[in-house]
Amino acid sequence: MEIIDILLSVSFWAAAIRIASPLIFATMGELICERAGVLNLGIEGIMVAGAFAGWFAVLSGLPLWAGVGVALLVGMAFGLLHAVLSVPFGLSQHVVGVGVTLFATSTTFFIYRVALPEVSSPPKITAFQPVEIPILSDIPLLGQALFNQTPLTYAAFLTVALTAFVLYRTPLGLAVRAAGESPSAVAAQGLSVTLIRMGAVVVGSGLMAVGGAFLTMSAFDSFFFEMVGGRGWICIALVVFGAWKPGKAMLGAILFAAFDALQIRLQQTGVGAIVPYQVFLMMPYVLSILALVLMSRRAEVPAALMVPFNKGER
């Protein structure tokens, strides 16, 4: 009965939406990269860099939305590095991605220590506050959960709609999808596969950084290095779970977030007094792996994913 009460509570679903928001940003970013044929394993480090950049920009006196813009630009810069190494140079996307993660994380740590050498605990900022949408917030159960969130949460769901629209309703989206499926066909049309893929990686990396910035500017009001906590790797799995489709990937992010919110609440019930807390901590990951296994069996991987393209070669 306790589980049912939790699942029917407004606070549970509000927490699930809040936890899902940074995952949605980063998952859309990774999905754009992979749709163009590039696996971006730099996502974890880019999220760390975005979380720090947005927070530090606001700490330095910039408005909140300007901080989001700074995080976006920082993510795009790391994305450009990834794109240059993996697309025109054709280096291993696995190695480049892991290298970008290590570089972004270590650079963030270095800048943090140089900028704040005397600080023992990170300073706090005034983060985004929830904005209630009239009428819609009055809907039973889901109203307060969906329509009493921070502006960045609304922006996350808008990003899903925009990503789906661009990918499936515009010539640009068709070119991006074709670059990940049949790059030779794109080249035959006189388009540059290199530029399309690089652009997708740059834009996608910017969204990943905004996902990291959500953690410091909306979910919390400070920065610490462990806050991303593997969310980037989860987002890579969510892209597969969603079969490289924005809507399904978003639902996967909400599902994982619901598992995470549930385990937190179960620890506070009578069950938490009997079962070791480590079981609850691993529960969202185990359930997500099971869901991933079931969903990925039917997923159609972009045919040219991780396949370098050199014009003139077959």
C-alpha positions as a printed NumPy array, in Angstrom:
array([[  0.   ,   0.   ,   0.   ],
       [  2.873,   2.357,   0.72 ],
       [  4.124,   2.04 ,  -2.865],
       [  0.647,   2.781,  -4.237],
       [  0.347,   5.845,  -2.007],
       [  3.726,   7.045,  -3.261],
       [  2.805,   6.52 ,  -6.907],
       [ -0.422,   8.47 ,  -6.458],
       [  1.19 ,  11.43 ,  -4.723],
       [  1.783,  14.758,  -6.456],
       [  5.194,  15.187,  -4.825],
       [  6.419,  11.914,  -6.337],
       [  5.583,  12.881,  -9.907],
       [  6.829,  16.433,  -9.404],
       [ 10.154,  14.98 ,  -8.265],
       [ 10.226,  12.556, -11.204],
       [  9.728,  15.397, -13.712],
       [ 12.399,  17.449, -11.976],
       [ 14.894,  14.567, -11.988],
       [ 14.099,  13.803, -15.629],
       [ 14.698,  17.358, -16.887],
       [ 18.535,  17.314, -17.077],
       [ 18.349,  13.819, -18.584],
       [ 15.999,  15.093, -21.279],
       [ 18.354,  17.901, -22.299],
       [ 21.375,  15.614, -22.476],
       [ 19.489,  12.758, -24.124],
       [ 18.249,  15.046, -26.9  ],
       [ 21.819,  16.231, -27.392],
       [ 23.153,  12.683, -27.645],
       [ 20.284,  11.685, -29.93 ],
       [ 21.108,  14.497, -32.372],
       [ 24.761,  13.429, -32.446],
       [ 23.949,   9.773, -33.043],
       [ 21.287,  10.537, -35.641],
       [ 24.065,  12.203, -37.634],
       [ 26.309,   9.158, -37.194],
       [ 28.535,  10.231, -34.285],
       [ 28.612,   8.54 , -30.885],
       [ 29.44 ,  11.255, -28.349],
       [ 30.968,   9.665, -25.257],
       [ 32.106,  13.079, -24.103],
       [ 28.643,  13.655, -22.648],
       [ 29.606,  13.05 , -19.017],
       [ 32.439,  15.564, -19.018],
       [ 30.452,  18.087, -21.057],
       [ 27.651,  17.947, -18.484],
       [ 30.181,  18.598, -15.694],
       [ 31.628,  21.546, -17.613],
       [ 28.151,  22.931, -18.321],
       [ 27.12 ,  22.593, -14.685],
       [ 30.177,  24.543, -13.558],
       [ 30.088,  27.153, -16.345],
       [ 26.448,  28.106, -15.757],
       [ 26.87 ,  28.244, -11.988],
       [ 30.108,  30.223, -12.101],
       [ 28.684,  32.702, -14.616],
       [ 25.769,  33.464, -12.288],
       [ 28.106,  33.566,  -9.289],
       [ 30.144,  36.165, -11.183],
       [ 27.087,  38.397, -11.565],
       [ 25.391,  37.352, -14.799],
       [ 21.604,  36.742, -14.932],
       [ 20.343,  33.174, -14.793],
       [ 19.477,  32.927, -18.483],
       [ 22.869,  34.365, -19.38 ],
       [ 24.378,  31.588, -17.268],
       [ 22.436,  29.058, -19.323],
       [ 23.829,  30.699, -22.453],
       [ 27.381,  30.447, -21.108],
       [ 26.876,  26.758, -20.364],
       [ 25.518,  26.266, -23.884],
       [ 28.578,  27.931, -25.443],
       [ 30.999,  25.941, -23.284],
       [ 29.29 ,  22.704, -24.31 ],
       [ 29.429,  23.714, -27.966],
       [ 33.159,  24.445, -27.627],
       [ 33.854,  20.95 , -26.299],
       [ 31.528,  19.6  , -28.969],
       [ 33.566,  21.361, -31.646],
       [ 36.707,  19.713, -30.3  ],
       [ 35.002,  16.326, -30.426],
       [ 33.651,  17.001, -33.908],
       [ 36.999,  18.075, -35.369],
       [ 38.797,  15.02 , -34.055],
       [ 36.136,  12.436, -34.871],
       [ 34.635,  13.661, -38.163],
       [ 37.207,  15.176, -40.566],
       [ 40.177,  13.467, -38.882],
       [ 38.251,  10.205, -38.56 ],
       [ 39.688,   9.252, -35.168],
       [ 37.988,   6.614, -33.031],
       [ 34.779,   8.062, -31.652],
       [ 35.132,   5.952, -28.513],
       [ 38.625,   7.248, -27.75 ],
       [ 37.789,  10.858, -28.636],
       [ 34.639,  10.785, -26.508],
       [ 36.379,   9.402, -23.431],
       [ 39.202,  11.899, -23.996],
       [ 36.748,  14.801, -24.133],
       [ 35.105,  13.608, -20.908],
       [ 38.475,  13.471, -19.133],
       [ 39.587,  16.814, -20.597],
       [ 36.345,  18.617, -19.763],
       [ 36.25 ,  17.244, -16.209],
       [ 39.897,  18.003, -15.449],
       [ 39.679,  21.479, -17.008],
       [ 36.628,  22.235, -14.883],
       [ 38.419,  21.064, -11.746],
       [ 41.462,  23.198, -12.59 ],
       [ 39.442,  26.368, -13.237],
       [ 37.418,  25.802, -10.069],
       [ 40.564,  25.548,  -7.934],
       [ 42.187,  28.571,  -9.578],
       [ 39.056,  30.742,  -9.353],
       [ 38.081,  29.702,  -5.819],
       [ 41.322,  28.666,  -4.064],
       [ 40.218,  29.547,  -0.537],
       [ 36.713,  28.077,  -0.705],
       [ 36.06 ,  24.935,   1.341],
       [ 32.391,  24.627,   0.39 ],
       [ 30.98 ,  25.934,  -2.941],
       [ 29.09 ,  29.255,  -2.703],
       [ 25.377,  29.27 ,  -3.422],
       [ 23.489,  31.219,  -6.07 ],
       [ 19.845,  32.201,  -6.44 ],
       [ 18.576,  29.431,  -8.715],
       [ 15.506,  29.292, -10.96 ],
       [ 12.284,  29.122,  -8.965],
       [  9.118,  27.161,  -9.873],
       [  6.642,  29.016, -12.072],
       [  3.044,  27.881, -11.773],
       [  1.005,  27.919, -14.987],
       [ -2.587,  29.009, -14.267],
       [ -5.482,  26.644, -15.109],
       [ -3.141,  23.822, -16.215],
       [ -1.718,  23.533, -12.697],
       [ -5.264,  22.851, -11.421],
       [ -5.467,  19.512, -13.253],
       [ -5.759,  16.741, -10.618],
       [ -2.496,  14.933,  -9.755],
       [ -0.475,  15.807, -12.869],
       [ -1.304,  19.523, -12.808],
       [  1.035,  20.438,  -9.945],
       [  3.59 ,  17.862, -11.092],
       [  3.862,  19.132, -14.674],
       [  2.898,  22.785, -14.498],
       [  4.554,  24.004, -11.31 ],
       [  8.174,  23.572, -12.341],
       [ 11.133,  25.83 , -13.044],
       [ 11.506,  27.496, -16.476],
       [ 14.335,  25.113, -17.41 ],
       [ 12.003,  22.136, -17.007],
       [  9.549,  23.682, -19.434],
       [ 12.486,  24.371, -21.751],
       [ 13.486,  20.69 , -21.567],
       [ 10.102,  19.526, -22.848],
       [ 10.118,  22.264, -25.471],
       [ 13.5  ,  20.941, -26.603],
       [ 11.944,  17.512, -27.22 ],
       [  9.216,  19.01 , -29.396],
       [ 11.707,  21.184, -31.269],
       [ 14.091,  18.267, -31.83 ],
       [ 11.304,  16.065, -33.173],
       [ 10.041,  18.852, -35.431],
       [ 13.462,  19.611, -36.9  ],
       [ 14.408,  15.948, -37.401],
       [ 11.15 ,  14.871, -39.024],
       [  9.608,  18.009, -40.524],
       [ 12.478,  20.016, -42.009],
       [ 15.064,  19.527, -44.802],
       [ 17.811,  20.049, -42.215],
       [ 16.485,  17.172, -40.125],
       [ 16.306,  14.97 , -43.199],
       [ 19.934,  15.775, -43.963],
       [ 20.977,  14.971, -40.379],
       [ 19.162,  11.635, -40.416],
       [ 20.549,  10.807, -43.853],
       [ 24.09 ,  11.555, -42.636],
       [ 23.608,   8.837, -40.025],
       [ 21.963,   6.378, -42.373],
       [ 23.506,   6.844, -45.816],
       [ 26.189,   9.542, -45.941],
       [ 27.052,   8.681, -49.541],
       [ 23.51 ,   9.653, -50.547],
       [ 23.96 ,  12.99 , -48.778],
       [ 27.219,  13.611, -50.633],
       [ 25.525,  12.698, -53.911],
       [ 23.093,  15.559, -53.328],
       [ 25.973,  17.999, -53.075],
       [ 25.767,  18.385, -49.298],
       [ 28.734,  18.179, -46.956],
       [ 28.497,  15.173, -44.659],
       [ 31.396,  16.573, -42.634],
       [ 29.673,  19.876, -41.919],
       [ 26.348,  18.213, -41.12 ],
       [ 27.938,  15.813, -38.666],
       [ 30.093,  18.491, -37.071],
       [ 27.104,  20.799, -36.705],
       [ 25.056,  18.036, -35.087],
       [ 27.822,  17.271, -32.581],
       [ 28.271,  20.96 , -31.703],
       [ 24.533,  21.549, -31.192],
       [ 24.065,  18.261, -29.348],
       [ 26.981,  18.999, -27.014],
       [ 25.469,  22.392, -26.225],
       [ 22.263,  20.686, -25.083],
       [ 24.296,  18.272, -22.944],
       [ 25.92 ,  21.225, -21.188],
       [ 22.52 ,  22.824, -20.56 ],
       [ 21.493,  19.525, -18.953],
       [ 24.453,  19.881, -16.611],
       [ 23.597,  23.52 , -15.949],
       [ 20.108,  22.44 , -14.878],
       [ 21.652,  20.67 , -11.896],
       [ 23.384,  23.791, -10.553],
       [ 20.825,  26.394, -11.614],
       [ 17.482,  24.674, -11.155],
       [ 17.735,  21.44 ,  -9.174],
       [ 20.345,  22.808,  -6.732],
       [ 21.946,  26.176,  -6.101],
       [ 25.604,  25.195,  -5.947],
       [ 28.241,  23.097,  -7.712],
       [ 30.133,  19.992,  -6.657],
       [ 31.993,  17.546,  -8.869],
       [ 30.003,  14.425,  -8.046],
       [ 26.65 ,  16.007,  -8.907],
       [ 26.449,  14.67 , -12.493],
       [ 26.968,  11.183, -11.06 ],
       [ 26.9  ,   9.119, -14.252],
       [ 23.844,  10.791, -15.737],
       [ 25.685,  11.192, -19.021],
       [ 26.142,   7.442, -19.414],
       [ 22.471,   6.933, -18.562],
       [ 21.521,   9.326, -21.359],
       [ 23.444,   7.233, -23.884],
       [ 21.381,   4.238, -22.803],
       [ 18.181,   6.299, -22.991],
       [ 18.848,   7.067, -26.665],
       [ 18.941,   3.326, -27.352],
       [ 15.881,   2.799, -25.158],
       [ 14.013,   5.394, -27.201],
       [ 15.068,   3.777, -30.496],
       [ 16.67 ,   7.089, -31.53 ],
       [ 13.267,   8.836, -31.409],
       [ 12.841,  12.004, -29.286],
       [  9.42 ,  11.167, -27.827],
       [ 10.344,   7.658, -26.729],
       [ 13.676,   8.833, -25.349],
       [ 11.856,  11.459, -23.279],
       [  9.539,   8.79 , -21.86 ],
       [ 12.597,   6.702, -21.017],
       [ 14.091,   9.632, -19.107],
       [ 10.864,  10.068, -17.128],
       [ 10.763,   6.324, -16.425],
       [ 14.31 ,   6.319, -15.06 ],
       [ 13.579,   9.447, -13.028],
       [ 10.463,   7.787, -11.581],
       [ 12.54 ,   4.793, -10.504],
       [ 15.038,   7.173,  -8.884],
       [ 12.34 ,   9.155,  -7.08 ],
       [ 10.718,   5.905,  -5.929],
       [ 13.896,   4.497,  -4.399],
       [ 14.427,   7.699,  -2.407],
       [ 10.942,   7.449,  -0.927],
       [ 11.123,   3.711,  -0.271],
       [ 14.197,   4.29 ,   1.896],
       [ 12.009,   6.416,   4.167],
       [  9.317,   3.747,   4.605],
       [  9.194,   0.604,   6.694],
       [ 10.824,  -1.297,   3.854],
       [ 13.873,   0.931,   4.191],
       [ 14.41 ,  -0.276,   7.741],
       [ 14.718,  -3.888,   6.545],
       [ 16.385,  -3.726,   3.144],
       [ 19.947,  -2.306,   2.858],
       [ 19.966,   1.166,   1.284],
       [ 22.373,  -0.02 ,  -1.437],
       [ 19.545,  -2.093,  -2.899],
       [ 17.446,   1.029,  -3.34 ],
       [ 20.338,   2.945,  -4.877],
       [ 20.888,   0.312,  -7.549],
       [ 17.17 ,  -0.231,  -8.221],
       [ 16.691,   2.501, -10.886],
       [ 19.758,   1.274, -12.763],
       [ 18.722,  -2.388, -12.648],
       [ 15.187,  -1.614, -13.768],
       [ 16.511,   0.676, -16.506],
       [ 18.834,  -2.075, -17.759],
       [ 15.921,  -4.505, -17.925],
       [ 13.804,  -1.981, -19.8  ],
       [ 16.727,  -1.244, -22.114],
       [ 17.19 ,  -4.924, -22.928],
       [ 13.504,  -5.331, -23.754],
       [ 13.251,  -2.177, -25.874],
       [ 16.597,  -2.323, -27.675],
       [ 15.85 ,  -5.698, -29.281],
       [ 13.495,  -3.914, -31.685],
       [ 15.557,  -0.758, -32.087],
       [ 16.988,   0.08 , -35.5  ],
       [ 20.455,   1.532, -35.083],
       [ 21.395,   4.302, -37.566],
       [ 23.231,   2.383, -40.282],
       [ 26.239,   4.713, -40.418],
       [ 26.618,   5.272, -36.67 ],
       [ 30.358,   5.364, -35.806],
       [ 31.234,   4.802, -39.477],
       [ 33.717,   7.446, -40.738],
       [ 32.941,   8.985, -44.113],
       [ 35.51 ,  10.1  , -46.63 ],
       [ 34.168,  11.616, -49.825],
       [ 34.993,   9.475, -52.837],
       [ 35.446,   6.267, -50.85 ],
       [ 33.004,   3.369, -50.91 ]])
